[in-house]
Amino acid sequence: MTFNESSSKLGSFLDKIENYVPVLVLTGLVISGFFWYVDQAEVSNRLLLWITFVGAVPFFLQMLLSFTRGHFGVDLIAAVGIFSSLLIGEQLAGAVILLMLSGGEFLENFALRRAKKELTLLIANAPKIAHLKQKKGLVDVSVDDVEVGQIIVVKPGEVIPVDGIITKGSSSIDESSLTGESLPIQKGVHASVLSGSINKDHVLELRATHRSKESKYQQIIQLVKDAEKHKARFVRLADRYSVFFTVVAFALAGVAWILSGTPIRALSVLVVATPCPLILATPIAFACGISQAAKRGIIIKNGSVIEKLAQAKSFLFDKTGTLTLGEPQVHNVESYSQRFSTKEVLSLAASLDQLSAHVLARSLKGHADQAKINLSYPEEFHEEVGKGVTGSIDGQSLLLGKLAYLKEHHVEIADHYYKQHKTARAAGQVVIYLATKKKIIGAIFFQDIVRPNIKKVFATLRQYAIRVIMVTGDKAEVAQKIAHTASISEVYADLLPEEKVQIVEKVQKTDQPVVMVGDGINDAPALARADVGITLGGHGSTAASEAGDVTIMVDNLERIQEVYQLSRRVLEIALQCVLIGMGLSIGLMFIAAAGFIKPVIGALLQEVIDVVVILNALRVYIKPTHYEQ
């Protein structure tokens, strides 16, 4: 086992122990107070000595581990203050310092555990089993146990568990989370499918071509792990002031000791210098920020995420499912016959298609319902999966589907319809045509729709001089059209997952911290590599949710600007707490160095400072930023 692995395990063990220290110290203070009250001062002092010593050991070891990693923090003053108190018999002062130190760590860890719990619930439905076809029927097995060549059954709505080739059936496959392609792709026998994509409509049988660990999904997971390893190290807010504050504290303590000739004077300086405002106030402000965000359906993993997000200089957005809704919606309806208006074309098409389970049929019916169009029930309905449907509406025979389907049924198709279809596809649209037995009478165009209020979100970000960029795996023509609608001038299209990571690294050279916003598996490596990854988890993938630092549980892009503004507010208040606490502490250090403050009194005065900065930190919760509902 390497040194890094050993220190990591020891650090995790110490983190668990530290959670119990505040209870230990508080209990010890209460019991010690009882013994002092009944004139058992010696017992009281011994109890405080051992409780403080035992409670301080894990923090002291954690501090040594931090030093071995090159990390210098404000905990050093607290550690020196605690052990100095014990050495010269000021146990009460040491216990109070330890209570504040352990309390701050507990609050920070509590916020982290809460976020992890929410994310665990979010991704609990990740595919872990596959339906293996055998002679005796279907057998559910672990995805990891599927061997190459075995036949897997995938039901409608399920995530495809392994890469494979379809051997039976036809269905729409949603690959948007993998490739960025916004619209479902119809696939049938002999077509290849990727793990992580979603079977939308019908039962499929497929032959596994790769084991789970070799699948496209697992390759992306590995990219996520590699990206995490290269993520830039981040220095906490309080620790950025630790060197200056520590030098001042030890210098004044040393001067006080030299001038007075007694270590008590130095201890008094260290007690009032104990950076409880830094240790306590910032975790409280961040915990309040995490709580406020959770109320809005935003899960933040830890406090450092808030710091980095508040200082962000650039935002990278995926397109499909992030800037757009991720599902095809009716874009427009056209009529090619004087006998039928566009409303009648919509009514006939929706009536005919309402019995289909296809994703476009659901969108079409939903659009007709919104338009408050009364639908007729189709007679003689027949569907050829992935091609089209036929049936009779009010005695009139109709067909609805792709041009190839209409051609198979001998419908007359002019050349301009083929050109129209090609143009629409290049623009990211899907077209289905409504026809009688002889000719086309209308068409319905479907397109992935840009999210509402998207310009408002970007206008807010640009108020803070934020650079906004689109990165997508979709076609350049489609990406440019969406970018124009969303008022984005910088666009990168036709990107593979690893190429998105490269764009993140490129932007980090000039505009760091970088925030990446996405929802699909193909976004996960970039989410992990960015300084802050934000996942739209309302419909996002497992890999994306795990890679992201912030998960938005509701399907609302405006939460992006909300969490950004909340982070700025939290950091502003936390910085106020740090500066107020440092200012008051430095003032008390000079007074203590002059001999006017005893160690125990210093500890009590330090508590007054704690109350001041904590109340200020609680403004994040008491007076939150007001958002529109």
BAVO-938624 format. One record per residue (C-alpha): residue number from 1; x, y, z; residue in one letter. Coordinates in Angstrom, 3 decimals. Layout:
REM BAVO-938624
R   nr        c1        c2        c3  rest
R  NUM         X         Y         Z     A
...
REM end
This chain:
REM BAVO-938624
R   nr        c1        c2        c3  rest
R    1     0.000     0.000     0.000     M
R    2     1.420     3.421    -0.973     T
R    3     1.883     6.324     1.436     F
R    4    -0.922     8.282    -0.247     N
R    5    -3.314     5.353     0.098     E
R    6    -2.386     4.873     3.762     S
R    7    -2.778     8.563     4.560     S
R    8    -6.101     8.647     2.716     S
R    9    -7.449     5.737     4.792     K
R   10    -6.153     7.300     8.010     L
R   11    -7.732    10.629     7.027     G
R   12   -11.112     8.960     6.424     S
R   13   -10.894     7.197     9.782     F
R   14   -10.035    10.448    11.576     L
R   15   -12.942    12.237     9.833     D
R   16   -15.343     9.695    11.355     K
R   17   -13.866    10.104    14.833     I
R   18   -13.967    13.908    14.639     E
R   19   -17.766    13.788    14.287     N
R   20   -18.045    12.542    17.889     Y
R   21   -15.606    15.026    19.442     V
R   22   -18.096    17.934    19.925     P
R   23   -20.420    15.658    21.932     V
R   24   -17.471    14.357    23.985     L
R   25   -16.179    17.841    24.810     V
R   26   -19.611    19.325    25.555     L
R   27   -20.439    16.410    27.846     T
R   28   -17.066    16.801    29.553     G
R   29   -17.651    20.535    30.111     L
R   30   -21.039    19.864    31.710     V
R   31   -19.720    17.112    34.014     I
R   32   -16.625    19.143    34.844     S
R   33   -18.836    22.098    35.706     G
R   34   -20.798    19.897    38.079     F
R   35   -17.617    18.788    39.915     F
R   36   -16.414    22.377    40.111     W
R   37   -19.805    23.391    41.553     Y
R   38   -19.503    20.773    44.356     V
R   39   -15.979    21.974    45.246     D
R   40   -14.151    19.170    43.439     Q
R   41   -11.896    21.464    41.417     A
R   42    -9.086    18.918    41.086     E
R   43   -11.431    16.281    39.638     V
R   44   -12.925    18.928    37.346     S
R   45    -9.509    19.960    36.012     N
R   46    -8.345    16.360    35.486     R
R   47   -11.502    15.519    33.606     L
R   48   -11.060    18.569    31.356     L
R   49    -7.412    17.660    30.822     L
R   50    -8.124    14.141    29.589     W
R   51   -11.196    14.992    27.549     I
R   52    -9.395    17.861    25.822     T
R   53    -6.281    15.753    25.211     F
R   54    -8.196    12.760    23.826     V
R   55   -10.476    14.972    21.722     G
R   56    -7.562    16.940    20.280     A
R   57    -5.550    13.890    19.145     V
R   58    -7.520    13.213    15.910     P
R   59    -7.358    16.895    14.926     F
R   60    -3.624    16.979    15.642     F
R   61    -3.055    13.877    13.478     L
R   62    -5.245    15.350    10.726     Q
R   63    -3.169    18.513    10.824     M
R   64     0.054    16.493    10.457     L
R   65    -1.440    14.685     7.455     L
R   66    -2.288    18.054     5.914     S
R   67     1.326    19.173     6.369     F
R   68     2.598    16.058     4.548     T
R   69     0.371    17.022     1.594     R
R   70     1.706    20.579     1.569     G
R   71    -1.492    22.049     3.011     H
R   72    -1.240    24.774     5.668     F
R   73    -4.447    25.810     7.431     G
R   74    -5.797    27.909    10.284     V
R   75    -6.102    24.772    12.438     D
R   76    -2.438    25.197    13.452     L
R   77    -3.163    28.096    15.822     I
R   78    -6.019    26.165    17.385     A
R   79    -3.815    23.082    17.886     A
R   80    -1.010    25.109    19.466     V
R   81    -3.514    26.958    21.652     G
R   82    -5.088    23.702    22.875     I
R   83    -1.835    21.953    23.776     F
R   84    -0.324    25.119    25.255     S
R   85    -3.382    25.434    27.476     S
R   86    -2.925    21.879    28.707     L
R   87     0.814    22.319    29.311     L
R   88     0.405    25.349    31.601     I
R   89    -2.753    24.160    33.339     G
R   90    -5.424    26.216    31.552     E
R   91    -7.654    23.234    30.780     Q
R   92   -10.904    25.215    30.497     L
R   93    -9.483    27.480    27.801     A
R   94    -8.220    24.446    25.880     G
R   95   -11.602    22.691    26.106     A
R   96   -13.448    25.762    24.813     V
R   97   -11.048    26.078    21.877     I
R   98   -11.494    22.377    21.044     L
R   99   -15.297    22.705    21.224     L
R  100   -15.246    25.508    18.681     M
R  101   -12.771    23.677    16.410     L
R  102   -14.677    20.375    16.454     S
R  103   -18.031    22.152    16.090     G
R  104   -16.908    23.862    12.902     G
R  105   -15.606    20.596    11.415     E
R  106   -18.859    18.839    12.354     F
R  107   -20.978    21.459    10.595     L
R  108   -18.917    21.206     7.419     E
R  109   -19.035    17.388     7.431     N
R  110   -22.768    17.434     8.139     F
R  111   -23.410    19.523     5.034     A
R  112   -21.271    17.142     2.971     L
R  113   -23.067    14.020     4.283     R
R  114   -26.450    15.587     3.568     R
R  115   -25.506    16.326    -0.032     A
R  116   -24.168    12.791    -0.571     K
R  117   -27.393    11.329     0.812     K
R  118   -29.489    13.353    -1.640     E
R  119   -27.310    12.291    -4.564     L
R  120   -27.511     8.626    -3.530     T
R  121   -31.298     8.834    -3.664     L
R  122   -31.120    10.581    -7.024     L
R  123   -29.062     7.893    -8.793     I
R  124   -30.526     4.831    -7.035     A
R  125   -32.378     3.743   -10.187     N
R  126   -29.219     3.209   -12.235     A
R  127   -29.382    -0.045   -14.266     P
R  128   -27.742    -2.883   -12.352     K
R  129   -29.445    -5.915   -13.914     I
R  130   -29.999    -7.304   -17.413     A
R  131   -32.809    -9.570   -18.612     H
R  132   -30.963   -12.598   -19.965     L
R  133   -32.974   -14.730   -22.436     K
R  134   -32.757   -18.468   -21.796     Q
R  135   -34.810   -21.518   -22.824     K
R  136   -36.723   -21.456   -19.552     K
R  137   -37.526   -17.771   -19.933     G
R  138   -36.015   -14.477   -18.758     L
R  139   -33.468   -14.532   -15.944     V
R  140   -32.345   -11.307   -14.264     D
R  141   -28.562   -11.227   -13.866     V
R  142   -26.049    -8.620   -12.851     S
R  143   -24.922    -6.408   -15.722     V
R  144   -21.337    -7.393   -14.878     D
R  145   -22.183   -11.078   -15.520     D
R  146   -23.378   -10.614   -19.109     V
R  147   -21.044   -12.347   -21.561     E
R  148   -20.398   -11.489   -25.209     V
R  149   -22.856   -13.314   -27.471     G
R  150   -25.646   -13.690   -24.926     Q
R  151   -29.149   -12.477   -25.831     I
R  152   -30.521    -9.651   -23.685     I
R  153   -34.120    -8.445   -23.610     V
R  154   -34.659    -4.698   -23.130     V
R  155   -38.163    -3.522   -22.226     K
R  156   -39.667    -0.142   -23.225     P
R  157   -38.381     2.697   -21.069     G
R  158   -35.315     0.784   -19.854     E
R  159   -31.685     1.793   -20.168     V
R  160   -29.765    -0.548   -22.466     I
R  161   -27.344    -2.355   -20.116     P
R  162   -24.563    -3.400   -22.544     V
R  163   -23.410    -2.634   -26.065     D
R  164   -25.043    -4.960   -28.584     G
R  165   -26.689    -5.644   -31.928     I
R  166   -30.458    -5.919   -32.255     I
R  167   -31.541    -9.449   -33.216     T
R  168   -35.299    -8.974   -32.897     K
R  169   -37.638    -6.002   -32.763     G
R  170   -37.584    -2.348   -33.728     S
R  171   -37.802     0.715   -31.521     S
R  172   -36.817     4.358   -31.085     S
R  173   -33.501     4.655   -29.261     I
R  174   -32.672     7.788   -27.318     D
R  175   -28.891     8.287   -27.532     E
R  176   -28.950    11.957   -26.559     S
R  177   -27.147    11.368   -23.261     S
R  178   -24.329     9.589   -25.108     L
R  179   -23.941    11.360   -28.432     T
R  180   -25.771    14.670   -28.042     G
R  181   -28.124    13.752   -30.909     E
R  182   -31.316    15.520   -29.837     S
R  183   -33.904    13.259   -31.501     L
R  184   -34.547     9.521   -30.989     P
R  185   -33.218     7.219   -33.712     I
R  186   -35.320     4.379   -35.104     Q
R  187   -33.349     1.117   -35.016     K
R  188   -34.228    -2.410   -36.060     G
R  189   -32.616    -5.781   -36.658     V
R  190   -28.812    -5.701   -37.261     H
R  191   -28.506    -2.148   -35.900     A
R  192   -25.973    -1.569   -33.105     S
R  193   -26.991     0.009   -29.804     V
R  194   -24.889     1.508   -27.002     L
R  195   -25.140     0.904   -23.282     S
R  196   -26.525     3.924   -21.524     G
R  197   -28.998     4.758   -24.305     S
R  198   -32.732     4.364   -23.671     I
R  199   -35.195     2.065   -25.411     N
R  200   -38.237     4.287   -25.891     K
R  201   -41.029     2.248   -27.476     D
R  202   -40.955    -1.516   -27.929     H
R  203   -39.352    -4.694   -26.620     V
R  204   -35.941    -5.429   -28.144     L
R  205   -33.704    -8.457   -28.163     E
R  206   -30.024    -7.805   -28.644     L
R  207   -26.823    -9.823   -28.723     R
R  208   -24.136    -8.463   -26.406     A
R  209   -21.008    -7.363   -28.281     T
R  210   -19.016    -6.183   -25.251     H
R  211   -18.933    -7.000   -21.578     R
R  212   -20.165    -4.280   -19.253     S
R  213   -16.681    -3.123   -18.239     K
R  214   -15.723    -2.721   -21.927     E
R  215   -18.869    -0.871   -22.977     S
R  216   -19.175     2.718   -24.166     K
R  217   -20.725     3.648   -20.838     Y
R  218   -17.777     2.288   -18.851     Q
R  219   -15.309     4.031   -21.154     Q
R  220   -16.975     7.325   -20.287     I
R  221   -16.914     6.438   -16.583     I
R  222   -13.154     5.925   -16.889     Q
R  223   -12.861     9.347   -18.534     L
R  224   -14.697    10.771   -15.511     V
R  225   -12.209     9.162   -13.106     K
R  226    -9.247    10.429   -15.123     D
R  227   -10.729    13.943   -15.206     A
R  228   -11.225    13.910   -11.412     E
R  229    -7.550    13.049   -10.890     K
R  230    -6.483    16.130   -12.860     H
R  231    -8.908    18.507   -11.204     K
R  232    -7.172    21.599    -9.859     A
R  233    -6.534    21.747    -6.113     R
R  234    -8.578    24.398    -4.355     F
R  235    -7.658    26.432    -1.270     V
R  236   -10.488    27.131     1.162     R
R  237   -11.502    30.708     1.921     L
R  238   -10.341    30.634     5.564     A
R  239    -7.001    29.018     4.691     D
R  240    -6.137    31.792     2.234     R
R  241    -5.814    34.122     5.233     Y
R  242    -4.191    31.548     7.510     S
R  243    -0.525    32.358     6.814     V
R  244    -0.902    36.088     7.532     F
R  245    -3.069    35.489    10.599     F
R  246    -0.767    32.763    11.999     T
R  247     2.379    34.870    11.594     V
R  248     0.747    37.823    13.390     V
R  249    -0.558    35.600    16.213     A
R  250     2.740    33.811    16.914     F
R  251     4.743    37.021    16.572     A
R  252     2.591    38.828    19.140     L
R  253     2.613    35.781    21.443     A
R  254     6.414    35.623    21.254     G
R  255     6.810    39.352    21.928     V
R  256     4.387    39.114    24.874     A
R  257     6.334    36.187    26.374     W
R  258     9.694    37.943    25.947     I
R  259     8.517    41.230    27.422     L
R  260     6.584    39.680    30.326     S
R  261     8.803    36.671    30.993     G
R  262     5.765    34.406    31.499     T
R  263     4.168    31.899    29.103     P
R  264     0.711    32.815    30.435     I
R  265     0.876    36.081    28.498     R
R  266     1.695    34.209    25.272     A
R  267    -1.151    31.775    25.915     L
R  268    -3.575    34.682    26.401     S
R  269    -2.591    35.966    22.969     V
R  270    -3.019    32.525    21.371     L
R  271    -6.401    31.996    23.027     V
R  272    -7.865    35.219    21.641     V
R  273    -6.070    34.486    18.359     A
R  274    -7.686    31.060    18.047     T
R  275    -9.369    31.414    14.651     P
R  276   -12.822    30.246    15.695     C
R  277   -14.437    32.890    13.447     P
R  278   -12.565    31.383    10.515     L
R  279   -13.218    27.802    11.610     I
R  280   -16.893    28.278    12.514     L
R  281   -18.372    31.131    10.508     A
R  282   -17.471    29.997     7.005     T
R  283   -18.816    26.438     7.459     P
R  284   -22.017    27.889     8.928     I
R  285   -22.443    30.293     6.004     A
R  286   -21.803    27.468     3.539     F
R  287   -24.119    25.064     5.398     A
R  288   -26.872    27.691     5.271     C
R  289   -26.210    28.181     1.568     G
R  290   -26.408    24.430     0.944     I
R  291   -29.677    24.315     2.901     S
R  292   -31.155    27.251     1.000     Q
R  293   -30.199    25.645    -2.302     A
R  294   -31.754    22.309    -1.287     A
R  295   -35.079    24.057    -0.687     K
R  296   -34.981    25.104    -4.349     R
R  297   -34.200    21.586    -5.546     G
R  298   -30.448    22.214    -5.869     I
R  299   -28.012    19.779    -4.258     I
R  300   -24.499    21.162    -3.589     I
R  301   -21.853    18.602    -2.612     K
R  302   -19.718    20.785    -0.309     N
R  303   -18.705    24.298     0.658     G
R  304   -15.703    24.586    -1.666     S
R  305   -18.100    24.230    -4.607     V
R  306   -19.863    27.410    -3.479     I
R  307   -16.543    29.270    -3.383     E
R  308   -15.493    28.187    -6.861     K
R  309   -18.940    28.810    -8.349     L
R  310   -19.072    32.323    -6.884     A
R  311   -15.733    33.157    -8.543     Q
R  312   -16.581    31.556   -11.921     A
R  313   -15.438    33.358   -15.062     K
R  314   -16.896    31.042   -17.712     S
R  315   -19.913    28.749   -18.155     F
R  316   -19.959    25.906   -20.698     L
R  317   -23.402    24.523   -21.601     F
R  318   -24.299    21.265   -23.290     D
R  319   -27.142    21.627   -25.795     K
R  320   -29.458    18.621   -25.775     T
R  321   -31.455    18.371   -22.562     G
R  322   -29.673    21.385   -21.080     T
R  323   -30.311    24.389   -23.316     L
R  324   -33.141    22.467   -24.947     T
R  325   -35.918    20.353   -23.432     L
R  326   -34.363    17.159   -24.785     G
R  327   -37.595    15.826   -26.307     E
R  328   -39.021    16.552   -29.785     P
R  329   -41.970    18.929   -29.755     Q
R  330   -44.297    19.940   -32.586     V
R  331   -42.566    22.879   -34.247     H
R  332   -45.129    23.632   -36.938     N
R  333   -47.899    22.078   -39.046     V
R  334   -48.300    22.608   -42.797     E
R  335   -51.191    21.864   -45.134     S
R  336   -50.647    21.004   -48.804     Y
R  337   -54.305    20.722   -49.783     S
R  338   -56.980    23.367   -50.151     Q
R  339   -59.473    20.914   -48.642     R
R  340   -57.704    20.862   -45.267     F
R  341   -56.573    23.710   -43.021     S
R  342   -53.491    23.311   -40.818     T
R  343   -55.817    22.817   -37.843     K
R  344   -57.600    19.988   -39.658     E
R  345   -54.253    18.411   -40.607     V
R  346   -53.235    18.495   -36.922     L
R  347   -56.590    17.049   -35.852     S
R  348   -56.459    14.173   -38.348     L
R  349   -52.801    13.359   -37.640     A
R  350   -53.232    13.409   -33.850     A
R  351   -56.434    11.371   -34.055     S
R  352   -54.773     8.729   -36.221     L
R  353   -51.556     8.571   -34.145     D
R  354   -53.085     8.559   -30.648     Q
R  355   -52.958     4.748   -30.397     L
R  356   -49.209     4.639   -31.093     S
R  357   -46.648     4.431   -28.276     A
R  358   -44.006     6.242   -30.340     H
R  359   -42.362     9.297   -28.748     V
R  360   -43.505    11.517   -31.648     L
R  361   -47.087    10.268   -31.211     A
R  362   -47.037    11.339   -27.560     R
R  363   -45.706    14.746   -28.519     S
R  364   -48.298    15.117   -31.288     L
R  365   -51.215    14.229   -29.012     K
R  366   -49.902    16.573   -26.313     G
R  367   -49.718    19.415   -28.818     H
R  368   -53.304    18.755   -29.962     A
R  369   -54.479    18.685   -26.354     D
R  370   -52.823    22.054   -25.698     Q
R  371   -54.581    23.434   -28.780     A
R  372   -57.857    22.052   -27.333     K
R  373   -58.578    20.015   -30.460     I
R  374   -61.140    17.256   -30.087     N
R  375   -59.787    13.967   -31.435     L
R  376   -61.684    11.210   -33.238     S
R  377   -61.063     7.541   -32.543     Y
R  378   -59.283     5.789   -35.460     P
R  379   -60.798     2.690   -37.059     E
R  380   -58.800    -0.120   -38.730     E
R  381   -55.660     1.168   -37.021     F
R  382   -52.391    -0.528   -37.959     H
R  383   -48.828     0.417   -37.065     E
R  384   -45.536    -0.584   -38.605     E
R  385   -43.071     0.181   -35.855     V
R  386   -40.666     2.949   -36.750     G
R  387   -42.272     3.620   -40.122     K
R  388   -45.831     4.891   -39.753     G
R  389   -49.503     4.151   -39.122     V
R  390   -52.639     3.693   -41.180     T
R  391   -56.270     3.935   -40.232     G
R  392   -59.619     5.507   -40.945     S
R  393   -60.915     8.784   -39.445     I
R  394   -64.608     9.492   -39.983     D
R  395   -64.651     7.052   -42.903     G
R  396   -61.580     8.495   -44.643     Q
R  397   -58.498     6.270   -45.054     S
R  398   -55.254     8.008   -44.049     L
R  399   -51.563     7.302   -43.686     L
R  400   -49.097     9.035   -41.365     L
R  401   -45.363     8.443   -41.396     G
R  402   -42.058     8.880   -43.156     K
R  403   -41.735     9.360   -46.911     L
R  404   -40.388     5.831   -47.343     A
R  405   -43.499     4.454   -45.620     Y
R  406   -45.832     6.447   -47.854     L
R  407   -43.927     5.303   -50.928     K
R  408   -44.377     1.678   -49.895     E
R  409   -48.138     2.340   -49.927     H
R  410   -47.977     3.855   -53.427     H
R  411   -48.613     7.462   -52.370     V
R  412   -47.514     9.993   -54.996     E
R  413   -44.446    11.901   -53.717     I
R  414   -43.056    14.923   -55.565     A
R  415   -39.296    15.621   -55.564     D
R  416   -39.624    18.745   -53.450     H
R  417   -40.810    16.661   -50.500     Y
R  418   -37.471    14.806   -50.491     Y
R  419   -35.603    18.113   -50.571     K
R  420   -37.810    19.412   -47.774     Q
R  421   -37.091    16.322   -45.687     H
R  422   -33.326    16.697   -46.185     K
R  423   -33.390    20.399   -45.286     T
R  424   -35.451    19.728   -42.160     A
R  425   -33.099    16.975   -41.021     R
R  426   -30.097    19.270   -41.412     A
R  427   -31.874    21.777   -39.175     A
R  428   -32.398    19.124   -36.496     G
R  429   -36.045    18.519   -37.357     Q
R  430   -38.058    15.355   -37.950     V
R  431   -40.927    15.457   -40.464     V
R  432   -43.832    13.058   -40.740     I
R  433   -46.380    13.345   -43.535     Y
R  434   -50.159    12.909   -43.557     L
R  435   -51.575    11.432   -46.765     A
R  436   -54.655     9.949   -48.333     T
R  437   -54.248     6.808   -50.442     K
R  438   -53.077     8.937   -53.366     K
R  439   -51.293    12.106   -52.228     K
R  440   -49.754    14.033   -49.341     I
R  441   -52.098    16.521   -47.687     I
R  442   -49.944    17.870   -44.866     G
R  443   -46.836    17.553   -42.704     A
R  444   -45.900    17.900   -39.020     I
R  445   -42.426    19.166   -38.131     F
R  446   -40.864    18.152   -34.798     F
R  447   -37.906    19.870   -33.198     Q
R  448   -36.100    19.956   -29.867     D
R  449   -37.257    23.224   -28.272     I
R  450   -35.035    25.810   -26.580     V
R  451   -35.898    26.186   -22.908     R
R  452   -38.037    29.184   -21.964     P
R  453   -36.362    32.195   -20.299     N
R  454   -32.945    31.051   -21.519     I
R  455   -32.000    34.579   -22.575     K
R  456   -32.831    35.804   -19.072     K
R  457   -30.400    33.265   -17.587     V
R  458   -27.589    34.325   -19.909     F
R  459   -28.321    38.027   -19.398     A
R  460   -27.884    37.498   -15.650     T
R  461   -24.580    35.670   -16.121     L
R  462   -23.261    38.332   -18.504     R
R  463   -23.999    41.026   -15.896     Q
R  464   -21.082    39.522   -14.005     Y
R  465   -18.845    39.382   -17.118     A
R  466   -19.294    35.624   -17.456     I
R  467   -18.143    34.001   -20.704     R
R  468   -20.926    31.729   -22.091     V
R  469   -20.043    28.836   -24.433     I
R  470   -22.016    25.975   -25.996     M
R  471   -20.365    22.536   -26.293     V
R  472   -22.345    19.744   -27.950     T
R  473   -22.033    16.469   -29.771     G
R  474   -24.848    17.435   -32.135     D
R  475   -24.417    18.643   -35.703     K
R  476   -22.924    22.084   -36.283     A
R  477   -25.970    23.336   -38.237     E
R  478   -28.343    22.385   -35.431     V
R  479   -26.033    23.800   -32.755     A
R  480   -25.687    27.145   -34.549     Q
R  481   -29.448    27.490   -34.874     K
R  482   -29.982    26.845   -31.153     I
R  483   -27.086    29.172   -30.312     A
R  484   -28.658    31.965   -32.357     H
R  485   -31.972    31.528   -30.518     T
R  486   -30.208    31.480   -27.156     A
R  487   -27.912    34.439   -28.038     S
R  488   -24.690    32.421   -27.698     I
R  489   -21.851    33.511   -29.966     S
R  490   -19.243    30.876   -29.042     E
R  491   -20.132    27.328   -30.158     V
R  492   -18.251    24.009   -30.352     Y
R  493   -20.181    21.195   -32.103     A
R  494   -19.672    17.587   -33.254     D
R  495   -17.723    16.858   -30.066     L
R  496   -16.921    13.470   -28.552     L
R  497   -16.835    13.207   -24.715     P
R  498   -13.032    13.457   -24.627     E
R  499   -13.141    16.510   -26.906     E
R  500   -15.459    18.277   -24.462     K
R  501   -12.800    17.711   -21.800     V
R  502   -10.241    19.328   -24.099     Q
R  503   -12.464    22.397   -24.513     I
R  504   -12.800    22.665   -20.715     V
R  505    -9.011    22.528   -20.330     E
R  506    -8.571    25.121   -23.091     K
R  507   -10.954    27.586   -21.426     V
R  508    -9.339    26.982   -18.011     Q
R  509    -6.104    28.500   -19.328     K
R  510    -7.736    31.929   -19.712     T
R  511   -11.071    31.992   -17.832     D
R  512   -10.855    29.897   -14.688     Q
R  513   -12.862    28.832   -12.671     P
R  514   -14.832    27.041   -15.398     V
R  515   -18.385    25.796   -14.841     V
R  516   -19.731    22.981   -17.025     M
R  517   -23.510    22.435   -17.246     V
R  518   -24.860    19.187   -18.717     G
R  519   -27.172    16.259   -18.221     D
R  520   -25.981    13.304   -20.270     G
R  521   -23.437    10.519   -19.990     I
R  522   -21.341    12.193   -22.692     N
R  523   -21.098    15.284   -20.467     D
R  524   -19.765    13.385   -17.433     A
R  525   -16.005    13.631   -18.209     P
R  526   -16.281    17.385   -18.845     A
R  527   -18.386    17.818   -15.682     L
R  528   -15.674    16.067   -13.684     A
R  529   -12.819    18.019   -15.272     R
R  530   -14.419    21.455   -14.873     A
R  531   -13.846    23.426   -11.689     D
R  532   -17.585    23.110   -11.032     V
R  533   -19.866    20.605   -12.760     G
R  534   -23.613    21.317   -12.692     I
R  535   -25.969    18.490   -13.605     T
R  536   -29.604    18.850   -14.544     L
R  537   -30.562    15.785   -12.520     G
R  538   -34.303    15.942   -13.050     G
R  539   -33.746    13.669   -16.039     H
R  540   -29.963    13.391   -16.084     G
R  541   -27.897    10.215   -16.228     S
R  542   -26.245     8.417   -13.333     T
R  543   -22.747     9.156   -14.622     A
R  544   -23.480    12.866   -15.007     A
R  545   -25.012    13.093   -11.515     S
R  546   -21.990    11.398    -9.946     E
R  547   -19.517    13.600   -11.842     A
R  548   -21.274    16.875   -11.068     G
R  549   -20.590    19.059    -8.019     D
R  550   -24.081    20.561    -8.157     V
R  551   -27.219    18.621    -9.090     T
R  552   -30.406    20.467   -10.011     I
R  553   -33.270    18.118    -9.177     M
R  554   -35.944    20.119   -10.998     V
R  555   -36.055    20.522   -14.774     D
R  556   -35.554    24.296   -14.724     N
R  557   -32.541    26.036   -16.243     L
R  558   -33.224    29.204   -14.230     E
R  559   -31.885    27.365   -11.193     R
R  560   -28.443    27.903   -12.780     I
R  561   -28.570    31.650   -12.238     Q
R  562   -30.118    31.118    -8.808     E
R  563   -27.353    28.867    -7.509     V
R  564   -24.735    31.205    -8.993     Y
R  565   -26.240    34.262    -7.294     Q
R  566   -26.692    32.341    -4.044     L
R  567   -23.033    31.301    -4.151     S
R  568   -21.926    34.900    -4.624     R
R  569   -24.053    35.954    -1.647     R
R  570   -22.720    33.144     0.550     V
R  571   -19.097    33.949    -0.318     L
R  572   -19.665    37.661     0.302     E
R  573   -21.108    36.993     3.768     I
R  574   -18.418    34.404     4.594     A
R  575   -15.705    36.886     3.615     L
R  576   -17.316    39.502     5.872     Q
R  577   -17.207    36.976     8.716     C
R  578   -13.521    36.270     8.117     V
R  579   -12.533    39.946     8.023     L
R  580   -14.692    40.901    11.034     I
R  581   -13.397    37.939    13.029     G
R  582    -9.757    38.604    12.125     M
R  583   -10.081    42.309    12.873     G
R  584   -11.600    41.774    16.324     L
R  585    -9.156    38.957    17.136     S
R  586    -6.099    41.028    16.193     I
R  587    -7.380    43.881    18.355     G
R  588    -7.798    41.521    21.323     L
R  589    -4.322    40.050    20.675     M
R  590    -2.708    43.441    21.282     F
R  591    -4.731    43.893    24.460     I
R  592    -3.811    40.384    25.649     A
R  593    -0.133    40.983    24.818     A
R  594    -0.275    44.038    27.081     A
R  595    -1.416    41.805    29.957     G
R  596    -5.033    42.934    30.305     F
R  597    -6.655    39.600    29.390     I
R  598    -6.274    36.245    31.167     K
R  599    -6.560    32.989    29.157     P
R  600   -10.037    32.027    30.430     V
R  601   -11.335    35.587    29.949     I
R  602    -9.764    35.516    26.494     G
R  603   -11.664    32.339    25.694     A
R  604   -14.914    34.018    26.765     L
R  605   -14.146    37.120    24.706     L
R  606   -13.393    34.862    21.777     Q
R  607   -16.896    33.449    22.238     E
R  608   -18.310    36.976    21.901     V
R  609   -16.500    37.308    18.577     I
R  610   -17.870    33.900    17.586     D
R  611   -21.429    35.032    18.292     V
R  612   -20.965    38.174    16.208     V
R  613   -19.609    36.389    13.149     V
R  614   -22.022    33.456    13.446     I
R  615   -25.014    35.796    13.534     L
R  616   -23.625    37.484    10.452     N
R  617   -23.156    34.089     8.769     A
R  618   -26.758    33.168     9.527     L
R  619   -27.907    36.056     7.325     R
R  620   -27.567    33.586     4.441     V
R  621   -30.462    31.659     5.957     Y
R  622   -32.464    34.380     7.713     I
R  623   -32.448    36.789     4.774     K
R  624   -32.041    34.656     1.663     P
R  625   -31.895    35.945    -1.861     T
R  626   -35.449    36.155    -3.217     H
R  627   -36.125    34.247    -6.401     Y
R  628   -39.103    34.119    -8.694     E
R  629   -41.166    30.969    -8.318     Q
REM end
